[in-house]
Amino acid sequence: MATIITVSKKCIERLLSGHLWVFNNELKTIAGSYANGDIV
């Protein structure tokens, strides 16, 4: 099952403008499990 991550509105705007990273303070919820380096 895929891990689903919800991010802040500000983060969504940056991602849509081409930014490649999500910072830890922009994470709202994480549903599922993951390991470092996983694609989520």
Sequence and secondary structure as in RCSB ss.txt:
>XXXX:A:sequence
MATIITVSKKCIERLLSGHLWVFNNELKTIAGSYANGDIV
>XXXX:A:secstr
   EEEE HHHHHHHHTT     GGGEEEEES   TT   
